[in-house]
Amino acid sequence: MPLSIAVIGSGMAGLAAARILKDAGHQITLFEALKGRGMDSHSIDFEGGIIDSPLRVMNPKLWANTLSLATSLGIQMYPVRTFMSCTWLDDDIAADQRETWLTTARLPYLNLPVIKNWQGFQWKKVKQYTAPLAKGFVQYQAALNAFFKLPEAEQNSMSLAMFMNRYPIEPLFWHGTVMPVLYTICTCDAQAMSNWPAKPLLIFLQQLTKGEPLLRMHGGTPALVEKLIKDIEIISGAAVTKVFKQDDGKVLVENAAGYRAEYDRVIVATPTKNLDFLDHQQFAGDIQLVQGFKFAHGELVIHTDHACMPSDRKDWSVLSYHMDRQFNRQAFTAWLNGLEPTLVGKTDVFQTWNPTFPIDETKVISRVHLTRALVNDQTVALHRELDRRHLQSNRKVFFIGSWSCDGLPILESAVTSAMRVAEILGAHAKFKGMQPVVQVDPNLGYA
Ligand SMILES: Cc1cc2nc3c(=O)[nH]c(=O)nc-3n(C[C@H](O)[C@H](O)[C@H](O)COP(=O)(O)OP(=O)(O)OC[C@H]3O[C@@H](n4cnc5c(N)ncnc54)[C@H](O)[C@@H]3O)c2cc1C
């Protein structure tokens, strides 16, 4: 029997749940606090091109459900090369004089990652960079082999900090090349990252270095959101302020604009930091549980200041990392023109996450505050308990989001959490297992 279902939050999780349940014949209303749709609310038009904020990339293995969902909606993908550069952030050196000590590429035939920028043989550079990086690479591979031979329980209980202590790896390799990639994925500070379970991060890194290209969606996030939300009612621009189970078995939902309606089921698809809208008595146990999940906040600065890139343009690649020599301070930048075909040939435009160096304010296009779920040694147990509660008979209110599913808190976990709750409500995700349609974009190319 079709149910009336309110979905609170139109990020990836809420939109995916809404789409699956709508396609299964239910009556869906989406509630969103921001104007428009949550997932693409920060996307901007730039010189006729699209800036997605944050810009999102996906790996075919690690984002299987998200890519299947997008493919089922007719969205095509294109591959992007995510080469990186690493630049020292020395306070006494001007931005245009900073030393870029690493740039990467891939070998054309073997598709192995290689260091690109050291042409000509220089003993000094070999000693300073090549030798420690090569040693670190060997140590890292040995560490991975050893780690994945450990009993499952030991793997699962090891944090990233414990992994680093147990398997010493050359700091230049670990802090200079591995941690920046993890920092890009986790977008949280080093302290929070060290508490993450090592296993999903290491699996993630292994997949990323296998040479399979990362994918982006044609039309960016807005194209996906358009398809996800088609024919679904959205009430946006006012936060939900009340969710209350009534005696007649329905759940009342009310927003800050005074809109109120009753639903058979409610799916909460928001971060769990602020759940004031849930009735405190009725949902005391749920609130206590989901507030065990942790979140971090950060700022994504969209700008046109070249200070975030290597001073020599020939060293530019789509990911630019800046770090101090003690690896205490770091920032990463995505060069959007190298990733988004509609920005090719336009003014160079960048996204820098939590910049740790000055960015010319006159070149800032926007500053976006974003929330990111964190993972620690409690997270898996909290997931199990949430799953258990979701299966309770007579359950009316469910929780989904990138934070609510094992693995890394990314789009994939948001979609997977939506699929799980939809399944509990009897709606099977028909797109599961669909292979993405990947076409090289002629504007970007793929070499
Ligand atoms: C800088 C950065 C880069 C990232 N890059 C990638 C990437 O490349 N690939 C990837 O897979 N992931 C990436 N992520 C992570 C990914 O964006 C998130 O995991 C995902 O968007 C979370 O989706 P969600 O639906 O769980 O939550 P959210 O996107 O947080 O959605 C929650 C929604 O609920 C709304 N809301 C909150 N409270 C209320 C209320 N009371 N009433 C109504 N609405 C409410 C919010 O406005 C919001 O729209 C990145 C994250 C960051 C910060």
The ligand as a MOL file (V3000), in Angstrom:
LIG
                    3D

  0  0  0     0  0            999 V3000
M  V30 BEGIN CTAB
M  V30 COUNTS 53 58 0 0 0
M  V30 BEGIN ATOM
M  V30 1 C 34.9700 19.7560 0.7920 0
M  V30 2 C 34.2240 18.4490 0.6370 0
M  V30 3 C 34.4650 17.6810 -0.4980 0
M  V30 4 C 33.7940 16.4640 -0.6700 0
M  V30 5 N 34.0700 15.7160 -1.7790 0
M  V30 6 C 33.4190 14.5620 -1.9600 0
M  V30 7 C 33.6710 13.7500 -3.1140 0
M  V30 8 O 34.4980 14.0940 -3.9720 0
M  V30 9 N 32.9800 12.5740 -3.2520 0
M  V30 10 C 32.0650 12.1760 -2.3110 0
M  V30 11 O 31.4720 11.1210 -2.4870 0
M  V30 12 N 31.8140 12.9090 -1.2130 0
M  V30 13 C 32.4640 14.0870 -1.0220 0
M  V30 14 N 32.1960 14.8300 0.0850 0
M  V30 15 C 31.2530 14.3170 1.0970 0
M  V30 16 C 29.8310 14.4150 0.6040 0
M  V30 17 O 29.6210 15.7020 0.0350 0
M  V30 18 C 28.9020 14.1920 1.8060 0
M  V30 19 O 29.2250 12.9650 2.4080 0
M  V30 20 C 27.4370 14.1170 1.3580 0
M  V30 21 O 27.1090 15.2210 0.5810 0
M  V30 22 C 26.5420 14.0640 2.5800 0
M  V30 23 O 25.2060 13.9370 2.1480 0
M  V30 24 P 24.0090 13.7980 3.1930 0
M  V30 25 O 22.7620 13.7100 2.4240 0
M  V30 26 O 24.3160 12.7190 4.1590 0
M  V30 27 O 24.0380 15.1280 4.0860 0
M  V30 28 P 23.9440 16.6620 3.7110 0
M  V30 29 O 24.5130 16.9360 2.3740 0
M  V30 30 O 24.5370 17.3720 4.8780 0
M  V30 31 O 22.3880 16.9540 3.6180 0
M  V30 32 C 21.5930 17.2820 4.7100 0
M  V30 33 C 20.5430 18.2880 4.2930 0
M  V30 34 O 19.6350 18.4600 5.3720 0
M  V30 35 C 19.2770 19.8260 5.4170 0
M  V30 36 N 18.7750 20.1110 6.7700 0
M  V30 37 C 19.4670 20.1270 7.9350 0
M  V30 38 N 18.6450 20.3930 8.9680 0
M  V30 39 C 17.4070 20.5240 8.4410 0
M  V30 40 C 16.1320 20.8110 8.9930 0
M  V30 41 N 15.9400 20.9960 10.3170 0
M  V30 42 N 15.0640 20.8900 8.1590 0
M  V30 43 C 15.2120 20.6820 6.8200 0
M  V30 44 N 16.3960 20.4130 6.2500 0
M  V30 45 C 17.4870 20.3350 7.0520 0
M  V30 46 C 20.5700 20.5470 5.0910 0
M  V30 47 O 20.3470 21.8780 4.6760 0
M  V30 48 C 21.1220 19.6640 3.9710 0
M  V30 49 O 20.6830 20.0670 2.7090 0
M  V30 50 C 32.8540 16.0440 0.2950 0
M  V30 51 C 32.5900 16.8380 1.4220 0
M  V30 52 C 33.2620 18.0300 1.6030 0
M  V30 53 C 32.9710 18.8550 2.8360 0
M  V30 END ATOM
M  V30 BEGIN BOND
M  V30 1 1 1 2
M  V30 2 1 2 3
M  V30 3 2 2 52
M  V30 4 2 3 4
M  V30 5 1 4 5
M  V30 6 1 4 50
M  V30 7 2 5 6
M  V30 8 1 6 7
M  V30 9 1 6 13
M  V30 10 2 7 8
M  V30 11 1 7 9
M  V30 12 1 9 10
M  V30 13 2 10 11
M  V30 14 1 10 12
M  V30 15 2 12 13
M  V30 16 1 13 14
M  V30 17 1 14 15
M  V30 18 1 14 50
M  V30 19 1 15 16
M  V30 20 1 16 17
M  V30 21 1 16 18
M  V30 22 1 18 19
M  V30 23 1 18 20
M  V30 24 1 20 21
M  V30 25 1 20 22
M  V30 26 1 22 23
M  V30 27 1 23 24
M  V30 28 2 24 25
M  V30 29 1 24 26
M  V30 30 1 24 27
M  V30 31 1 27 28
M  V30 32 2 28 29
M  V30 33 1 28 30
M  V30 34 1 28 31
M  V30 35 1 31 32
M  V30 36 1 32 33
M  V30 37 1 33 34
M  V30 38 1 33 48
M  V30 39 1 34 35
M  V30 40 1 35 36
M  V30 41 1 35 46
M  V30 42 1 36 37
M  V30 43 1 36 45
M  V30 44 2 37 38
M  V30 45 1 38 39
M  V30 46 1 39 40
M  V30 47 2 39 45
M  V30 48 1 40 41
M  V30 49 2 40 42
M  V30 50 1 42 43
M  V30 51 2 43 44
M  V30 52 1 44 45
M  V30 53 1 46 47
M  V30 54 1 46 48
M  V30 55 1 48 49
M  V30 56 2 50 51
M  V30 57 1 51 52
M  V30 58 1 52 53
M  V30 END BOND
M  V30 END CTAB
M  END
